[in-house]
């Protein structure tokens, strides 16, 4: 769940960056397609864990395409932001915290403890 939140925030930033500064045509289309793909797949990735790999591939595509087109772009700032955002999406989609769910203490019990309970949702190998 935490990984999906990071991916969602990165995708929202990616879509907002299109409005914040200039993008070349390739950078613009990459930002829109990857941002919308991640936002569209995030709700389903809660139920179908394999979709995290599609989200990770979208992040890899954004970072790799920005890295290969770094010197052919209109803005190096945009290419650097896309590389960083793509890596955040990639790492948060398949990273070590992508299968961890945090349950607030109010749901766990009535003892009013302030420590949240962490539940591992991955299946054992």
C-alpha positions, 0 to 999 in steps of 0.5 A: 500500500505504501508503494502504491501511494508513492507511485500515485504521488509520483504519477500526479507530480508527473502529470502536474509537471506538464503544466508547470514547465515546458516539455518537448513533444516526446517528453510531453507524450511520455509524461501524459501516457505514463502518468495516466497509465500509472493512475489508471492501474493503481486501484486495480493493483491493490487487488491484482498484485501482478499489475505492480510489474506493469507500473514498474515497467512504465516507470522504467520506460519513463526513466530509460527513454528520458535517459536515452533522449537526454541530449536530444530534448528541449529541456534537460531539467525536464529530462532529469525530472522524468528520470527521477520520477521514473525511478521513484515509480519503478522502485515504489512499485516493486520495492521492499515496501510495496507489499506492506500494509499499515493498519491504524491502531483504531482498527486493530484494537480498543487499547488506544495504542499509538503504534501502528501494526504492520502486516505483511501481505506478500505470500511466502515463497 
